[in-house]
Amino acid sequence: MNTSLVSKIPVIAIDGPTASGKGTVAQRVALALGFHYLDSGALYRLVGLVSFQKGIKTSDEAQLIPLAKELDVIFQEDRIILAGEDASDAIRTEAMGLRASEVAIHPGVREALLTRQHNFRSAPGLVADGRDMGSVVFPDAKTKVYLTASVEARAERRYKQLIAKGISANMEVLLQDLRERDARDSGRSHSPLQAVSGSHYLDTTNLTVDQAVRQVLDWYQDSH
Ligand code: DC
């Protein structure tokens, strides 16, 4: 499809910190509108996972770039297939979240993932979640949302998720991890997490998922 037609396809960009619930909200919004969904964090997590499997350090930008360019990944419904194997659970661990945030500081890695993210933009529309969806990847998004929650609320949500999966968790450690990840994602010099001008600020600390979804859908309707 030519560039001018692609630019007419609406995008809803949802950015925010780790464990803010933006993934859940973005998926529900996509479902409600029949739109495609891009979980951009999964791409950074995949680079974290593959580099781990190959013994490449997260500081080694030169080796990470080809790996990011050549990721052999297929997004199938809610599963992520890496080189023919289901990697959906392997990338969701705290360790891979941490590696993702480390590989994501390199501009060359971010650049290598750009076209892949743009390719998700197809009719009738796209809901994209991440850190730089509204600022860098889809600056022409129709609706931009900065979705957050207090660090305590995010740690508590993450704690409940882990316990529900039968994984032991410690609140203090989770809080510390989230603070470190927030600092790295917001403090890096390339495409840091930030609320861009024109974005709607949504604090979900005291909201249910339904309320958050409703609010994003209302903002999207208002943008017409
Ligand atoms: O959204 P997530 O927790 O799955 O993201 C994991 C890490 O990937 C996050 O700590 C920073 C990085 N990331 C990024 O730099 N830019 C994005 N658009 C999405 C994620």
Boltz pocket constraint, residues with backbone or C-beta under 6 A from the ligand:
constraints:
  - pocket:
      binder: B
      contacts: [[A, 16], [A, 18], [A, 19], [A, 40], [A, 41], [A, 42], [A, 44], [A, 45], [A, 96], [A, 97], [A, 100], [A, 101], [A, 104], [A, 129], [A, 130], [A, 131], [A, 132], [A, 133], [A, 181], [A, 185], [A, 191]]
      max_distance: 6.0
